[in-house]
């Protein structure tokens, strides 16, 4: 019903993206600017400006979409606004200069759905992205929101709900991929009246931000999923645990919860059925390990977030010792669509073992950065090239890292791998929460391995020795290798420690921590060997193994590098060739960024000259 | 301690809300002062050692006063491959402090965070909740200058 309200009362709608990325790029200023300009032109009764959740194409922010035309405008600045309003809204001529251009030689693409980034996606979880105001429950209801809740509460028994979720084949989207329906069933079968539900929004994997986006753009779909789950399992209290780095997600979630309560969709006697369920929001305080379920539970209980031995699993003994069902944000957001459209429909998407879609955050060295939702079974190549538009600046693809610190690096040879839980594990990586970091020829794989082990070492809670000490030893060895002090024994030693940490750690964090090391050793061993034997970093990244030099053939003597060098290491005379004093150089790299493109005279070399 | 008492009341004087209570306290004081921790330890009947253990376990808490401006460098993977380490070392050099430190004039505290989930803007530096995307070594020099200028 609201749908009609939206399109009937106004001639056009401007949807301004207000996800974290666009807000950082001042999308609220753009919204205000648009409103002022529209009033100035007297169009306020014809055109409405709405802020929406994250559109997913964050690198192009701030994004403005004009509906019903579906015209996609990107990187809008305040100064563009008068022209945009005058041309498109008043005269009906879309503004080409503000549209997305795939590459400098191609024509601008006016409509959102014609842009490759959006065209190849299949939206289930992100179905409402960018089309509704996340702070307005009416719009969610207008797009059939809470319809699945009504069905579940009034037309289905708890057993039927569980059966539907089981048949759908939905598996946990947080990493390990445990069948969701099975998990619910285990928790339902536990005796006792007090049961809890938890939504894990402690999305700690660096490079993954789909849960943030879902909570920001469509918080009600998560709430709806939780209430359906509560009914199926027989729980009356739920918690959403959100990491402290996501303030906007917390704010929108709290607004959504308040509105759901006001509408009788949460709290006591939901939809008049006599069913009670309440949801609280708990905020983390910056600890990666709290994404592990037993650590997260400890954190909600107000303790230090250290994992404990399983079994007993949370479904038996979870929060405050009671049966607890825990799923991540993306998993919960899938639930309403499964109830609404049925298990058969859901299981028709994906592969034999992995059903439905998965959201990936496509970041790093890639042209189209952002969030993409794709059916399981799609290949890595399709995601990187068809949706992501390939590698920028004509560079060579080297690897894609999936699964965060628990995952691995997948090389070029394996790009045609259809993505599902099993295939990624077989490749030595894992699905994880869905971070997909693309690396090009300028990325050093030894440095990447060092980065991840350093990450897990810092985040290790310190409870079990293999993780606490094993990761420390691995960091020390990788530090030495990247400093050019590696020895012949280092690779074998790394492999031994990695295998042991994997086998003997207490929780998932430690058990998967060695994956980045093991996969880079498997697929990029020659880079390790170059660092150790030749003291050379082939990607020219490791600072101790490189030097900056000025090519005398190319230097135009323009003095820019010398003026910008913070350590006064560049000498020469104007109009003549400049030179870098290697003893003074701190390798900050400013010279390479300021050297005018017409000369392009500063280069990196390895091994180091000093 | 009136403000602290308010925070305790909002959280129902419940021990299990300790992480939220510490976050609220830090929002007011900019760090966790020893006297306040001692006070809430008494009010909640929670051993100070336990509060200390929580305050040091979670990265968001600081037991030392922070500078007027908090400069946070994201060290997530996307930021890392797009040059965050160089940005961090430039900031360390420019401010004369290591990550986690505060400048002697108490103007800046420099810290790192593992991922802000705004990877499309990598590499990111956040100054007092304002995000600065696609930073470079050059840009951070200018950034620090603007905040220094604000002081004069």
Boltz contact constraints between the chains, C-beta under 6 A:
constraints:
  - contact:
      token1: [A, 20]
      token2: [B, 118]
      max_distance: 6.0
  - contact:
      token1: [A, 21]
      token2: [B, 118]
      max_distance: 6.0
  - contact:
      token1: [A, 21]
      token2: [B, 120]
      max_distance: 6.0
  - contact:
      token1: [A, 21]
      token2: [B, 121]
      max_distance: 6.0
  - contact:
      token1: [A, 24]
      token2: [B, 121]
      max_distance: 6.0
  - contact:
      token1: [A, 24]
      token2: [B, 131]
      max_distance: 6.0
  - contact:
      token1: [A, 24]
      token2: [B, 133]
      max_distance: 6.0
  - contact:
      token1: [A, 58]
      token2: [B, 120]
      max_distance: 6.0
  - contact:
      token1: [A, 59]
      token2: [B, 120]
      max_distance: 6.0
  - contact:
      token1: [A, 206]
      token2: [B, 76]
      max_distance: 6.0
  - contact:
      token1: [A, 206]
      token2: [B, 77]
      max_distance: 6.0
  - contact:
      token1: [A, 206]
      token2: [B, 114]
      max_distance: 6.0
  - contact:
      token1: [A, 206]
      token2: [B, 115]
      max_distance: 6.0
  - contact:
      token1: [A, 207]
      token2: [B, 76]
      max_distance: 6.0
  - contact:
      token1: [A, 207]
      token2: [B, 77]
      max_distance: 6.0
  - contact:
      token1: [A, 207]
      token2: [B, 78]
      max_distance: 6.0
  - contact:
      token1: [A, 207]
      token2: [B, 119]
      max_distance: 6.0
  - contact:
      token1: [A, 209]
      token2: [B, 117]
      max_distance: 6.0
  - contact:
      token1: [A, 212]
      token2: [B, 117]
      max_distance: 6.0
  - contact:
      token1: [A, 244]
      token2: [B, 60]
      max_distance: 6.0
  - contact:
      token1: [A, 245]
      token2: [B, 116]
      max_distance: 6.0
  - contact:
      token1: [A, 285]
      token2: [B, 19]
      max_distance: 6.0
  - contact:
      token1: [A, 285]
      token2: [B, 58]
      max_distance: 6.0
  - contact:
      token1: [A, 285]
      token2: [B, 60]
      max_distance: 6.0
  - contact:
      token1: [A, 286]
      token2: [B, 58]
      max_distance: 6.0
  - contact:
      token1: [A, 286]
      token2: [B, 59]
      max_distance: 6.0
  - contact:
      token1: [A, 286]
      token2: [B, 60]
      max_distance: 6.0
  - contact:
      token1: [A, 287]
      token2: [B, 58]
      max_distance: 6.0
  - contact:
      token1: [A, 301]
      token2: [B, 16]
      max_distance: 6.0
  - contact:
      token1: [A, 302]
      token2: [B, 15]
      max_distance: 6.0
  - contact:
      token1: [A, 302]
      token2: [B, 16]
      max_distance: 6.0
  - contact:
      token1: [A, 302]
      token2: [B, 18]
      max_distance: 6.0
  - contact:
      token1: [A, 304]
      token2: [B, 53]
      max_distance: 6.0
  - contact:
      token1: [A, 304]
      token2: [B, 54]
      max_distance: 6.0
  - contact:
      token1: [A, 304]
      token2: [B, 57]
      max_distance: 6.0
  - contact:
      token1: [A, 363]
      token2: [B, 78]
      max_distance: 6.0
  - contact:
      token1: [A, 363]
      token2: [B, 119]
      max_distance: 6.0
  - contact:
      token1: [A, 364]
      token2: [B, 78]
      max_distance: 6.0
  - contact:
      token1: [A, 364]
      token2: [B, 81]
      max_distance: 6.0
  - contact:
      token1: [A, 369]
      token2: [B, 120]
      max_distance: 6.0
  - contact:
      token1: [A, 370]
      token2: [B, 120]
      max_distance: 6.0
  - contact:
      token1: [A, 437]
      token2: [B, 77]
      max_distance: 6.0
  - contact:
      token1: [A, 437]
      token2: [B, 78]
      max_distance: 6.0
  - contact:
      token1: [A, 439]
      token2: [B, 81]
      max_distance: 6.0
  - contact:
      token1: [A, 443]
      token2: [B, 81]
      max_distance: 6.0
  - contact:
      token1: [A, 451]
      token2: [B, 80]
      max_distance: 6.0
  - contact:
      token1: [A, 588]
      token2: [B, 90]
      max_distance: 6.0
  - contact:
      token1: [A, 588]
      token2: [B, 137]
      max_distance: 6.0
  - contact:
      token1: [A, 589]
      token2: [B, 86]
      max_distance: 6.0
  - contact:
      token1: [A, 590]
      token2: [B, 137]
      max_distance: 6.0
  - contact:
      token1: [A, 593]
      token2: [B, 136]
      max_distance: 6.0
  - contact:
      token1: [A, 593]
      token2: [B, 138]
      max_distance: 6.0
